[in-house]
Amino acid sequence: MKYTNKVLIIGTPHHNTLSMIRCFGERGVCPCLILYGCSNNSYVLRSKYIQNYSLAKNANDAIQLLIDSFNFEGEIKEAVESE
């Protein structure tokens, strides 16, 4: 499948994360994933829509990975973790 847009998903090894990946992937949006709180054998990583992913130990490490890995046009004012 050819993707025209991308979305970044930060999540845990949970069926809700997998559902988001599927929803975006089925609509032609390429999901990039930062998964935290698991090892690299999570069922979430087996989705056919995942083309690249990164693993983090916890939510704070996931946010730091995001800041370190991506080039932002503007300044990040606040990062909020939802539960």
N, CA, C and O atoms as a Maestro MAE file, in Angstrom:
{
 s_m_m2io_version
 :::
 2.0.0
}

f_m_ct {
 s_m_title
 :::
 protein
 m_atom[332] {
  # First column is atom index #
  i_m_mmod_type
  r_m_x_coord
  r_m_y_coord
  r_m_z_coord
  i_m_residue_number
  s_m_chain_name
  s_m_pdb_residue_name
  s_m_pdb_atom_name
  i_m_atomic_number
  :::
  1 25 0.823 -1.174 0.000 1 A "MET " " N  " 7
  2 3 0.000 0.000 0.000 1 A "MET " " CA " 6
  3 2 0.874 1.246 0.000 1 A "MET " " C  " 6
  4 15 1.868 1.319 0.723 1 A "MET " " O  " 8
  5 25 0.502 2.211 -0.803 2 A "LYS " " N  " 7
  6 3 1.243 3.461 -0.862 2 A "LYS " " CA " 6
  7 2 0.633 4.453 0.122 2 A "LYS " " C  " 6
  8 15 -0.558 4.758 0.060 2 A "LYS " " O  " 8
  9 25 1.461 4.945 1.021 3 A "TYR " " N  " 7
  10 3 0.995 5.886 2.025 3 A "TYR " " CA " 6
  11 2 1.283 7.308 1.565 3 A "TYR " " C  " 6
  12 15 2.365 7.597 1.055 3 A "TYR " " O  " 8
  13 25 0.311 8.189 1.749 4 A "THR " " N  " 7
  14 3 0.508 9.590 1.392 4 A "THR " " CA " 6
  15 2 0.707 10.470 2.612 4 A "THR " " C  " 6
  16 15 1.281 11.555 2.515 4 A "THR " " O  " 8
  17 25 0.237 10.007 3.756 5 A "ASN " " N  " 7
  18 3 0.376 10.751 5.010 5 A "ASN " " CA " 6
  19 2 0.929 9.841 6.089 5 A "ASN " " C  " 6
  20 15 0.871 8.616 5.983 5 A "ASN " " O  " 8
  21 25 1.467 10.464 7.133 6 A "LYS " " N  " 7
  22 3 2.002 9.706 8.265 6 A "LYS " " CA " 6
  23 2 1.397 10.236 9.557 6 A "LYS " " C  " 6
  24 15 1.004 11.398 9.654 6 A "LYS " " O  " 8
  25 25 1.335 9.346 10.549 7 A "VAL " " N  " 7
  26 3 0.886 9.729 11.877 7 A "VAL " " CA " 6
  27 2 1.814 9.058 12.888 7 A "VAL " " C  " 6
  28 15 2.264 7.931 12.678 7 A "VAL " " O  " 8
  29 25 2.091 9.750 13.970 8 A "LEU " " N  " 7
  30 3 2.912 9.191 15.034 8 A "LEU " " CA " 6
  31 2 2.001 8.773 16.171 8 A "LEU " " C  " 6
  32 15 1.208 9.573 16.666 8 A "LEU " " O  " 8
  33 25 2.114 7.525 16.584 9 A "ILE " " N  " 7
  34 3 1.339 6.991 17.699 9 A "ILE " " CA " 6
  35 2 2.306 6.636 18.817 9 A "ILE " " C  " 6
  36 15 3.272 5.903 18.602 9 A "ILE " " O  " 8
  37 25 2.047 7.155 20.007 10 A "ILE " " N  " 7
  38 3 2.803 6.784 21.191 10 A "ILE " " CA " 6
  39 2 1.847 6.002 22.071 10 A "ILE " " C  " 6
  40 15 0.815 6.525 22.491 10 A "ILE " " O  " 8
  41 25 2.188 4.735 22.356 11 A "GLY " " N  " 7
  42 3 1.259 3.925 23.118 11 A "GLY " " CA " 6
  43 2 1.921 2.792 23.864 11 A "GLY " " C  " 6
  44 15 3.139 2.618 23.825 11 A "GLY " " O  " 8
  45 25 1.091 2.025 24.546 12 A "THR " " N  " 7
  46 3 1.519 0.865 25.312 12 A "THR " " CA " 6
  47 2 1.059 -0.398 24.592 12 A "THR " " C  " 6
  48 15 0.271 -0.315 23.650 12 A "THR " " O  " 8
  49 25 1.538 -1.567 25.019 13 A "PRO " " N  " 7
  50 3 1.102 -2.813 24.391 13 A "PRO " " CA " 6
  51 2 -0.332 -3.148 24.814 13 A "PRO " " C  " 6
  52 15 -0.556 -3.956 25.715 13 A "PRO " " O  " 8
  53 25 -1.268 -2.526 24.163 14 A "HIS " " N  " 7
  54 3 -2.674 -2.641 24.531 14 A "HIS " " CA " 6
  55 2 -3.516 -2.704 23.259 14 A "HIS " " C  " 6
  56 15 -3.098 -2.219 22.208 14 A "HIS " " O  " 8
  57 25 -4.691 -3.296 23.358 15 A "HIS " " N  " 7
  58 3 -5.516 -3.427 22.157 15 A "HIS " " CA " 6
  59 2 -5.980 -2.078 21.617 15 A "HIS " " C  " 6
  60 15 -6.288 -1.976 20.429 15 A "HIS " " O  " 8
  61 25 -6.039 -1.046 22.445 16 A "ASN " " N  " 7
  62 3 -6.406 0.280 21.941 16 A "ASN " " CA " 6
  63 2 -5.330 0.844 21.019 16 A "ASN " " C  " 6
  64 15 -5.651 1.481 20.015 16 A "ASN " " O  " 8
  65 25 -4.070 0.622 21.343 17 A "THR " " N  " 7
  66 3 -2.979 1.052 20.472 17 A "THR " " CA " 6
  67 2 -3.062 0.328 19.143 17 A "THR " " C  " 6
  68 15 -2.912 0.942 18.087 17 A "THR " " O  " 8
  69 25 -3.299 -0.973 19.190 18 A "LEU " " N  " 7
  70 3 -3.436 -1.759 17.964 18 A "LEU " " CA " 6
  71 2 -4.620 -1.271 17.133 18 A "LEU " " C  " 6
  72 15 -4.524 -1.217 15.907 18 A "LEU " " O  " 8
  73 25 -5.719 -0.919 17.767 19 A "SER " " N  " 7
  74 3 -6.888 -0.407 17.046 19 A "SER " " CA " 6
  75 2 -6.583 0.892 16.322 19 A "SER " " C  " 6
  76 15 -7.019 1.086 15.187 19 A "SER " " O  " 8
  77 25 -5.836 1.786 16.966 20 A "MET " " N  " 7
  78 3 -5.459 3.038 16.305 20 A "MET " " CA " 6
  79 2 -4.584 2.768 15.096 20 A "MET " " C  " 6
  80 15 -4.763 3.381 14.044 20 A "MET " " O  " 8
  81 25 -3.633 1.849 15.245 21 A "ILE " " N  " 7
  82 3 -2.752 1.491 14.132 21 A "ILE " " CA " 6
  83 2 -3.580 0.974 12.965 21 A "ILE " " C  " 6
  84 15 -3.364 1.386 11.825 21 A "ILE " " O  " 8
  85 25 -4.511 0.091 13.229 22 A "ARG " " N  " 7
  86 3 -5.359 -0.473 12.176 22 A "ARG " " CA " 6
  87 2 -6.220 0.589 11.507 22 A "ARG " " C  " 6
  88 15 -6.327 0.631 10.281 22 A "ARG " " O  " 8
  89 25 -6.831 1.443 12.318 23 A "CYS " " N  " 7
  90 3 -7.709 2.481 11.757 23 A "CYS " " CA " 6
  91 2 -6.962 3.400 10.798 23 A "CYS " " C  " 6
  92 15 -7.447 3.686 9.703 23 A "CYS " " O  " 8
  93 25 -5.798 3.856 11.203 24 A "PHE " " N  " 7
  94 3 -5.017 4.720 10.323 24 A "PHE " " CA " 6
  95 2 -4.507 3.940 9.105 24 A "PHE " " C  " 6
  96 15 -4.590 4.430 7.979 24 A "PHE " " O  " 8
  97 25 -3.986 2.743 9.321 25 A "GLY " " N  " 7
  98 3 -3.433 1.947 8.235 25 A "GLY " " CA " 6
  99 2 -4.457 1.598 7.179 25 A "GLY " " C  " 6
  100 15 -4.153 1.641 5.987 25 A "GLY " " O  " 8
  101 25 -5.657 1.255 7.589 26 A "GLU " " N  " 7
  102 3 -6.712 0.913 6.635 26 A "GLU " " CA " 6
  103 2 -7.148 2.104 5.795 26 A "GLU " " C  " 6
  104 15 -7.722 1.931 4.720 26 A "GLU " " O  " 8
  105 25 -6.885 3.291 6.272 27 A "ARG " " N  " 7
  106 3 -7.260 4.508 5.546 27 A "ARG " " CA " 6
  107 2 -6.086 5.120 4.782 27 A "ARG " " C  " 6
  108 15 -6.178 6.239 4.275 27 A "ARG " " O  " 8
  109 25 -4.995 4.383 4.707 28 A "GLY " " N  " 7
  110 3 -3.861 4.841 3.909 28 A "GLY " " CA " 6
  111 2 -2.940 5.813 4.603 28 A "GLY " " C  " 6
  112 15 -2.142 6.483 3.949 28 A "GLY " " O  " 8
  113 25 -3.035 5.905 5.936 29 A "VAL " " N  " 7
  114 3 -2.147 6.771 6.712 29 A "VAL " " CA " 6
  115 2 -1.116 5.881 7.393 29 A "VAL " " C  " 6
  116 15 -1.471 4.972 8.143 29 A "VAL " " O  " 8
  117 25 0.157 6.146 7.132 30 A "CYS " " N  " 7
  118 3 1.241 5.308 7.651 30 A "CYS " " CA " 6
  119 2 1.498 5.592 9.125 30 A "CYS " " C  " 6
  120 15 1.947 6.685 9.470 30 A "CYS " " O  " 8
  121 25 1.218 4.617 10.009 31 A "PRO " " N  " 7
  122 3 1.479 4.843 11.422 31 A "PRO " " CA " 6
  123 2 2.923 4.531 11.799 31 A "PRO " " C  " 6
  124 15 3.406 3.419 11.583 31 A "PRO " " O  " 8
  125 25 3.604 5.525 12.365 32 A "CYS " " N  " 7
  126 3 4.913 5.329 12.984 32 A "CYS " " CA " 6
  127 2 4.640 5.192 14.479 32 A "CYS " " C  " 6
  128 15 3.813 5.918 15.029 32 A "CYS " " O  " 8
  129 25 5.324 4.276 15.126 33 A "LEU " " N  " 7
  130 3 4.966 3.919 16.495 33 A "LEU " " CA " 6
  131 2 6.130 4.078 17.452 33 A "LEU " " C  " 6
  132 15 7.253 3.665 17.160 33 A "LEU " " O  " 8
  133 25 5.850 4.682 18.602 34 A "ILE " " N  " 7
  134 3 6.742 4.626 19.752 34 A "ILE " " CA " 6
  135 2 5.965 3.856 20.811 34 A "ILE " " C  " 6
  136 15 4.952 4.329 21.325 34 A "ILE " " O  " 8
  137 25 6.452 2.674 21.125 35 A "LEU " " N  " 7
  138 3 5.778 1.793 22.067 35 A "LEU " " CA " 6
  139 2 6.590 1.759 23.358 35 A "LEU " " C  " 6
  140 15 7.806 1.570 23.324 35 A "LEU " " O  " 8
  141 25 5.926 1.940 24.486 36 A "TYR " " N  " 7
  142 3 6.664 1.915 25.752 36 A "TYR " " CA " 6
  143 2 6.036 0.920 26.717 36 A "TYR " " C  " 6
  144 15 4.848 0.605 26.640 36 A "TYR " " O  " 8
  145 25 6.871 0.439 27.623 37 A "GLY " " N  " 7
  146 3 6.411 -0.485 28.646 37 A "GLY " " CA " 6
  147 2 6.342 -1.930 28.200 37 A "GLY " " C  " 6
  148 15 5.539 -2.697 28.731 37 A "GLY " " O  " 8
  149 25 7.165 -2.324 27.236 38 A "CYS " " N  " 7
  150 3 7.132 -3.718 26.773 38 A "CYS " " CA " 6
  151 2 8.454 -4.091 26.119 38 A "CYS " " C  " 6
  152 15 9.353 -3.261 25.985 38 A "CYS " " O  " 8
  153 25 8.557 -5.342 25.719 39 A "SER " " N  " 7
  154 3 9.720 -5.807 24.971 39 A "SER " " CA " 6
  155 2 9.365 -5.801 23.484 39 A "SER " " C  " 6
  156 15 8.258 -5.423 23.099 39 A "SER " " O  " 8
  157 25 10.308 -6.219 22.668 40 A "ASN " " N  " 7
  158 3 10.079 -6.164 21.222 40 A "ASN " " CA " 6
  159 2 9.273 -7.350 20.688 40 A "ASN " " C  " 6
  160 15 9.239 -7.556 19.474 40 A "ASN " " O  " 8
  161 25 8.632 -8.127 21.540 41 A "ASN " " N  " 7
  162 3 7.810 -9.226 21.050 41 A "ASN " " CA " 6
  163 2 6.318 -8.989 21.295 41 A "ASN " " C  " 6
  164 15 5.543 -9.944 21.338 41 A "ASN " " O  " 8
  165 25 5.912 -7.744 21.454 42 A "SER " " N  " 7
  166 3 4.511 -7.404 21.677 42 A "SER " " CA " 6
  167 2 3.683 -7.689 20.426 42 A "SER " " C  " 6
  168 15 4.153 -7.494 19.305 42 A "SER " " O  " 8
  169 25 2.460 -8.149 20.621 43 A "TYR " " N  " 7
  170 3 1.565 -8.408 19.488 43 A "TYR " " CA " 6
  171 2 1.250 -7.132 18.707 43 A "TYR " " C  " 6
  172 15 0.906 -7.207 17.527 43 A "TYR " " O  " 8
  173 25 1.360 -5.976 19.334 44 A "VAL " " N  " 7
  174 3 1.098 -4.709 18.648 44 A "VAL " " CA " 6
  175 2 2.092 -4.507 17.502 44 A "VAL " " C  " 6
  176 15 1.737 -3.951 16.462 44 A "VAL " " O  " 8
  177 25 3.322 -4.953 17.691 45 A "LEU " " N  " 7
  178 3 4.358 -4.772 16.673 45 A "LEU " " CA " 6
  179 2 4.176 -5.693 15.468 45 A "LEU " " C  " 6
  180 15 4.860 -5.526 14.458 45 A "LEU " " O  " 8
  181 25 3.277 -6.646 15.561 46 A "ARG " " N  " 7
  182 3 3.056 -7.584 14.455 46 A "ARG " " CA " 6
  183 2 2.031 -7.077 13.445 46 A "ARG " " C  " 6
  184 15 1.732 -7.766 12.470 46 A "ARG " " O  " 8
  185 25 1.497 -5.892 13.664 47 A "SER " " N  " 7
  186 3 0.527 -5.323 12.728 47 A "SER " " CA " 6
  187 2 1.165 -5.142 11.356 47 A "SER " " C  " 6
  188 15 2.314 -4.715 11.242 47 A "SER " " O  " 8
  189 25 0.410 -5.472 10.324 48 A "LYS " " N  " 7
  190 3 0.937 -5.338 8.961 48 A "LYS " " CA " 6
  191 2 1.072 -3.873 8.543 48 A "LYS " " C  " 6
  192 15 1.688 -3.584 7.516 48 A "LYS " " O  " 8
  193 25 0.517 -2.958 9.307 49 A "TYR " " N  " 7
  194 3 0.567 -1.542 8.952 49 A "TYR " " CA " 6
  195 2 1.785 -0.824 9.514 49 A "TYR " " C  " 6
  196 15 2.096 0.287 9.085 49 A "TYR " " O  " 8
  197 25 2.479 -1.439 10.467 50 A "ILE " " N  " 7
  198 3 3.654 -0.815 11.065 50 A "ILE " " CA " 6
  199 2 4.845 -0.963 10.126 50 A "ILE " " C  " 6
  200 15 5.235 -2.076 9.773 50 A "ILE " " O  " 8
  201 25 5.417 0.165 9.725 51 A "GLN " " N  " 7
  202 3 6.619 0.126 8.903 51 A "GLN " " CA " 6
  203 2 7.869 0.427 9.707 51 A "GLN " " C  " 6
  204 15 8.945 -0.086 9.400 51 A "GLN " " O  " 8
  205 25 7.737 1.253 10.734 52 A "ASN " " N  " 7
  206 3 8.874 1.488 11.618 52 A "ASN " " CA " 6
  207 2 8.365 1.802 13.025 52 A "ASN " " C  " 6
  208 15 7.282 2.355 13.214 52 A "ASN " " O  " 8
  209 25 9.181 1.431 13.988 53 A "TYR " " N  " 7
  210 3 8.806 1.635 15.379 53 A "TYR " " CA " 6
  211 2 10.047 1.813 16.227 53 A "TYR " " C  " 6
  212 15 11.159 1.463 15.829 53 A "TYR " " O  " 8
  213 25 9.826 2.365 17.407 54 A "SER " " N  " 7
  214 3 10.873 2.493 18.417 54 A "SER " " CA " 6
  215 2 10.288 2.038 19.742 54 A "SER " " C  " 6
  216 15 9.084 2.149 19.973 54 A "SER " " O  " 8
  217 25 11.153 1.525 20.610 55 A "LEU " " N  " 7
  218 3 10.728 1.073 21.927 55 A "LEU " " CA " 6
  219 2 11.310 1.982 22.996 55 A "LEU " " C  " 6
  220 15 12.447 2.441 22.885 55 A "LEU " " O  " 8
  221 25 10.521 2.237 24.030 56 A "ALA " " N  " 7
  222 3 10.964 3.044 25.161 56 A "ALA " " CA " 6
  223 2 10.568 2.331 26.451 56 A "ALA " " C  " 6
  224 15 9.620 1.547 26.469 56 A "ALA " " O  " 8
  225 25 11.297 2.608 27.522 57 A "LYS " " N  " 7
  226 3 11.025 1.959 28.812 57 A "LYS " " CA " 6
  227 2 9.744 2.468 29.461 57 A "LYS " " C  " 6
  228 15 8.968 1.692 30.018 57 A "LYS " " O  " 8
  229 25 9.530 3.785 29.385 58 A "ASN " " N  " 7
  230 3 8.363 4.380 30.034 58 A "ASN " " CA " 6
  231 2 7.908 5.603 29.238 58 A "ASN " " C  " 6
  232 15 8.505 5.948 28.218 58 A "ASN " " O  " 8
  233 25 6.843 6.254 29.715 59 A "ALA " " N  " 7
  234 3 6.281 7.397 28.986 59 A "ALA " " CA " 6
  235 2 7.267 8.554 28.870 59 A "ALA " " C  " 6
  236 15 7.334 9.206 27.828 59 A "ALA " " O  " 8
  237 25 8.023 8.813 29.916 60 A "ASN " " N  " 7
  238 3 9.001 9.906 29.856 60 A "ASN " " CA " 6
  239 2 10.080 9.624 28.823 60 A "ASN " " C  " 6
  240 15 10.488 10.525 28.091 60 A "ASN " " O  " 8
  241 25 10.544 8.389 28.758 61 A "ASP " " N  " 7
  242 3 11.532 8.022 27.745 61 A "ASP " " CA " 6
  243 2 10.948 8.115 26.344 61 A "ASP " " C  " 6
  244 15 11.655 8.467 25.399 61 A "ASP " " O  " 8
  245 25 9.664 7.802 26.200 62 A "ALA " " N  " 7
  246 3 9.006 7.904 24.890 62 A "ALA " " CA " 6
  247 2 8.962 9.356 24.421 62 A "ALA " " C  " 6
  248 15 9.223 9.642 23.253 62 A "ALA " " O  " 8
  249 25 8.632 10.272 25.331 63 A "ILE " " N  " 7
  250 3 8.606 11.696 24.985 63 A "ILE " " CA " 6
  251 2 10.008 12.188 24.645 63 A "ILE " " C  " 6
  252 15 10.180 12.960 23.702 63 A "ILE " " O  " 8
  253 25 11.007 11.750 25.402 64 A "GLN " " N  " 7
  254 3 12.380 12.157 25.110 64 A "GLN " " CA " 6
  255 2 12.832 11.617 23.761 64 A "GLN " " C  " 6
  256 15 13.516 12.315 23.011 64 A "GLN " " O  " 8
  257 25 12.459 10.387 23.447 65 A "LEU " " N  " 7
  258 3 12.776 9.807 22.140 65 A "LEU " " CA " 6
  259 2 12.137 10.610 21.021 65 A "LEU " " C  " 6
  260 15 12.751 10.834 19.977 65 A "LEU " " O  " 8
  261 25 10.926 11.035 21.238 66 A "LEU " " N  " 7
  262 3 10.234 11.875 20.252 66 A "LEU " " CA " 6
  263 2 10.983 13.174 20.031 66 A "LEU " " C  " 6
  264 15 11.205 13.578 18.889 66 A "LEU " " O  " 8
  265 25 11.368 13.820 21.093 67 A "ILE " " N  " 7
  266 3 12.089 15.095 20.994 67 A "ILE " " CA " 6
  267 2 13.436 14.913 20.309 67 A "ILE " " C  " 6
  268 15 13.832 15.736 19.484 67 A "ILE " " O  " 8
  269 25 14.145 13.831 20.650 68 A "ASP " " N  " 7
  270 3 15.475 13.598 20.091 68 A "ASP " " CA " 6
  271 2 15.438 13.139 18.631 68 A "ASP " " C  " 6
  272 15 16.370 13.413 17.875 68 A "ASP " " O  " 8
  273 25 14.378 12.449 18.232 69 A "SER " " N  " 7
  274 3 14.359 11.791 16.927 69 A "SER " " CA " 6
  275 2 13.718 12.592 15.807 69 A "SER " " C  " 6
  276 15 13.996 12.346 14.633 69 A "SER " " O  " 8
  277 25 12.873 13.536 16.149 70 A "PHE " " N  " 7
  278 3 12.118 14.222 15.118 70 A "PHE " " CA " 6
  279 2 12.501 15.690 15.051 70 A "PHE " " C  " 6
  280 15 12.814 16.313 16.065 70 A "PHE " " O  " 8
  281 25 12.472 16.224 13.852 71 A "ASN " " N  " 7
  282 3 12.799 17.616 13.623 71 A "ASN " " CA " 6
  283 2 11.515 18.434 13.670 71 A "ASN " " C  " 6
  284 15 10.623 18.243 12.844 71 A "ASN " " O  " 8
  285 25 11.424 19.326 14.618 72 A "PHE " " N  " 7
  286 3 10.222 20.124 14.783 72 A "PHE " " CA " 6
  287 2 10.438 21.516 14.215 72 A "PHE " " C  " 6
  288 15 11.502 22.114 14.377 72 A "PHE " " O  " 8
  289 25 9.412 22.019 13.548 73 A "GLU " " N  " 7
  290 3 9.461 23.368 12.985 73 A "GLU " " CA " 6
  291 2 9.371 24.419 14.092 73 A "GLU " " C  " 6
  292 15 10.089 25.419 14.066 73 A "GLU " " O  " 8
  293 25 8.493 24.190 15.052 74 A "GLY " " N  " 7
  294 3 8.282 25.159 16.123 74 A "GLY " " CA " 6
  295 2 8.776 24.639 17.449 74 A "GLY " " C  " 6
  296 15 9.379 23.570 17.538 74 A "GLY " " O  " 8
  297 25 8.513 25.399 18.453 75 A "GLU " " N  " 7
  298 3 8.951 25.046 19.798 75 A "GLU " " CA " 6
  299 2 7.883 24.209 20.489 75 A "GLU " " C  " 6
  300 15 6.691 24.495 20.370 75 A "GLU " " O  " 8
  301 25 8.305 23.184 21.205 76 A "ILE " " N  " 7
  302 3 7.381 22.372 21.983 76 A "ILE " " CA " 6
  303 2 7.134 23.099 23.300 76 A "ILE " " C  " 6
  304 15 8.065 23.344 24.066 76 A "ILE " " O  " 8
  305 25 5.890 23.438 23.554 77 A "LYS " " N  " 7
  306 3 5.574 24.163 24.775 77 A "LYS " " CA " 6
  307 2 5.247 23.237 25.920 77 A "LYS " " C  " 6
  308 15 5.621 23.506 27.061 77 A "LYS " " O  " 8
  309 25 4.541 22.132 25.630 78 A "GLU " " N  " 7
  310 3 4.147 21.238 26.696 78 A "GLU " " CA " 6
  311 2 3.824 19.870 26.115 78 A "GLU " " C  " 6
  312 15 3.213 19.770 25.052 78 A "GLU " " O  " 8
  313 25 4.228 18.836 26.803 79 A "ALA " " N  " 7
  314 3 3.876 17.479 26.428 79 A "ALA " " CA " 6
  315 2 3.023 16.904 27.551 79 A "ALA " " C  " 6
  316 15 3.417 16.945 28.716 79 A "ALA " " O  " 8
  317 25 1.866 16.372 27.207 80 A "VAL " " N  " 7
  318 3 0.940 15.865 28.206 80 A "VAL " " CA " 6
  319 2 0.702 14.398 27.967 80 A "VAL " " C  " 6
  320 15 0.438 13.981 26.840 80 A "VAL " " O  " 8
  321 25 0.792 13.612 29.018 81 A "GLU " " N  " 7
  322 3 0.518 12.177 28.929 81 A "GLU " " CA " 6
  323 2 -0.923 11.950 29.346 81 A "GLU " " C  " 6
  324 15 -1.337 12.365 30.429 81 A "GLU " " O  " 8
  325 25 -1.683 11.293 28.491 82 A "SER " " N  " 7
  326 3 -3.063 10.958 28.858 82 A "SER " " CA " 6
  327 2 -3.110 9.518 29.335 82 A "SER " " C  " 6
  328 15 -2.295 8.691 28.929 82 A "SER " " O  " 8
  329 25 -4.066 9.227 30.194 83 A "GLU " " N  " 7
  330 3 -4.168 7.860 30.728 83 A "GLU " " CA " 6
  331 2 -5.474 7.246 30.344 83 A "GLU " " C  " 6
  332 15 -5.745 6.099 30.701 83 A "GLU " " O  " 8
  :::
 }
 m_bond[331] {
  # First column is bond index #
  i_m_from
  i_m_to
  i_m_order
  :::
  1 1 2 1
  2 2 3 1
  3 3 4 2
  4 3 5 1
  5 5 6 1
  6 6 7 1
  7 7 8 2
  8 7 9 1
  9 9 10 1
  10 10 11 1
  11 11 12 2
  12 11 13 1
  13 13 14 1
  14 14 15 1
  15 15 16 2
  16 15 17 1
  17 17 18 1
  18 18 19 1
  19 19 20 2
  20 19 21 1
  21 21 22 1
  22 22 23 1
  23 23 24 2
  24 23 25 1
  25 25 26 1
  26 26 27 1
  27 27 28 2
  28 27 29 1
  29 29 30 1
  30 30 31 1
  31 31 32 2
  32 31 33 1
  33 33 34 1
  34 34 35 1
  35 35 36 2
  36 35 37 1
  37 37 38 1
  38 38 39 1
  39 39 40 2
  40 39 41 1
  41 41 42 1
  42 42 43 1
  43 43 44 2
  44 43 45 1
  45 45 46 1
  46 46 47 1
  47 47 48 2
  48 47 49 1
  49 49 50 1
  50 50 51 1
  51 51 52 2
  52 51 53 1
  53 53 54 1
  54 54 55 1
  55 55 56 2
  56 55 57 1
  57 57 58 1
  58 58 59 1
  59 59 60 2
  60 59 61 1
  61 61 62 1
  62 62 63 1
  63 63 64 2
  64 63 65 1
  65 65 66 1
  66 66 67 1
  67 67 68 2
  68 67 69 1
  69 69 70 1
  70 70 71 1
  71 71 72 2
  72 71 73 1
  73 73 74 1
  74 74 75 1
  75 75 76 2
  76 75 77 1
  77 77 78 1
  78 78 79 1
  79 79 80 2
  80 79 81 1
  81 81 82 1
  82 82 83 1
  83 83 84 2
  84 83 85 1
  85 85 86 1
  86 86 87 1
  87 87 88 2
  88 87 89 1
  89 89 90 1
  90 90 91 1
  91 91 92 2
  92 91 93 1
  93 93 94 1
  94 94 95 1
  95 95 96 2
  96 95 97 1
  97 97 98 1
  98 98 99 1
  99 99 100 2
  100 99 101 1
  101 101 102 1
  102 102 103 1
  103 103 104 2
  104 103 105 1
  105 105 106 1
  106 106 107 1
  107 107 108 2
  108 107 109 1
  109 109 110 1
  110 110 111 1
  111 111 112 2
  112 111 113 1
  113 113 114 1
  114 114 115 1
  115 115 116 2
  116 115 117 1
  117 117 118 1
  118 118 119 1
  119 119 120 2
  120 119 121 1
  121 121 122 1
  122 122 123 1
  123 123 124 2
  124 123 125 1
  125 125 126 1
  126 126 127 1
  127 127 128 2
  128 127 129 1
  129 129 130 1
  130 130 131 1
  131 131 132 2
  132 131 133 1
  133 133 134 1
  134 134 135 1
  135 135 136 2
  136 135 137 1
  137 137 138 1
  138 138 139 1
  139 139 140 2
  140 139 141 1
  141 141 142 1
  142 142 143 1
  143 143 144 2
  144 143 145 1
  145 145 146 1
  146 146 147 1
  147 147 148 2
  148 147 149 1
  149 149 150 1
  150 150 151 1
  151 151 152 2
  152 151 153 1
  153 153 154 1
  154 154 155 1
  155 155 156 2
  156 155 157 1
  157 157 158 1
  158 158 159 1
  159 159 160 2
  160 159 161 1
  161 161 162 1
  162 162 163 1
  163 163 164 2
  164 163 165 1
  165 165 166 1
  166 166 167 1
  167 167 168 2
  168 167 169 1
  169 169 170 1
  170 170 171 1
  171 171 172 2
  172 171 173 1
  173 173 174 1
  174 174 175 1
  175 175 176 2
  176 175 177 1
  177 177 178 1
  178 178 179 1
  179 179 180 2
  180 179 181 1
  181 181 182 1
  182 182 183 1
  183 183 184 2
  184 183 185 1
  185 185 186 1
  186 186 187 1
  187 187 188 2
  188 187 189 1
  189 189 190 1
  190 190 191 1
  191 191 192 2
  192 191 193 1
  193 193 194 1
  194 194 195 1
  195 195 196 2
  196 195 197 1
  197 197 198 1
  198 198 199 1
  199 199 200 2
  200 199 201 1
  201 201 202 1
  202 202 203 1
  203 203 204 2
  204 203 205 1
  205 205 206 1
  206 206 207 1
  207 207 208 2
  208 207 209 1
  209 209 210 1
  210 210 211 1
  211 211 212 2
  212 211 213 1
  213 213 214 1
  214 214 215 1
  215 215 216 2
  216 215 217 1
  217 217 218 1
  218 218 219 1
  219 219 220 2
  220 219 221 1
  221 221 222 1
  222 222 223 1
  223 223 224 2
  224 223 225 1
  225 225 226 1
  226 226 227 1
  227 227 228 2
  228 227 229 1
  229 229 230 1
  230 230 231 1
  231 231 232 2
  232 231 233 1
  233 233 234 1
  234 234 235 1
  235 235 236 2
  236 235 237 1
  237 237 238 1
  238 238 239 1
  239 239 240 2
  240 239 241 1
  241 241 242 1
  242 242 243 1
  243 243 244 2
  244 243 245 1
  245 245 246 1
  246 246 247 1
  247 247 248 2
  248 247 249 1
  249 249 250 1
  250 250 251 1
  251 251 252 2
  252 251 253 1
  253 253 254 1
  254 254 255 1
  255 255 256 2
  256 255 257 1
  257 257 258 1
  258 258 259 1
  259 259 260 2
  260 259 261 1
  261 261 262 1
  262 262 263 1
  263 263 264 2
  264 263 265 1
  265 265 266 1
  266 266 267 1
  267 267 268 2
  268 267 269 1
  269 269 270 1
  270 270 271 1
  271 271 272 2
  272 271 273 1
  273 273 274 1
  274 274 275 1
  275 275 276 2
  276 275 277 1
  277 277 278 1
  278 278 279 1
  279 279 280 2
  280 279 281 1
  281 281 282 1
  282 282 283 1
  283 283 284 2
  284 283 285 1
  285 285 286 1
  286 286 287 1
  287 287 288 2
  288 287 289 1
  289 289 290 1
  290 290 291 1
  291 291 292 2
  292 291 293 1
  293 293 294 1
  294 294 295 1
  295 295 296 2
  296 295 297 1
  297 297 298 1
  298 298 299 1
  299 299 300 2
  300 299 301 1
  301 301 302 1
  302 302 303 1
  303 303 304 2
  304 303 305 1
  305 305 306 1
  306 306 307 1
  307 307 308 2
  308 307 309 1
  309 309 310 1
  310 310 311 1
  311 311 312 2
  312 311 313 1
  313 313 314 1
  314 314 315 1
  315 315 316 2
  316 315 317 1
  317 317 318 1
  318 318 319 1
  319 319 320 2
  320 319 321 1
  321 321 322 1
  322 322 323 1
  323 323 324 2
  324 323 325 1
  325 325 326 1
  326 326 327 1
  327 327 328 2
  328 327 329 1
  329 329 330 1
  330 330 331 1
  331 331 332 2
  :::
 }
}
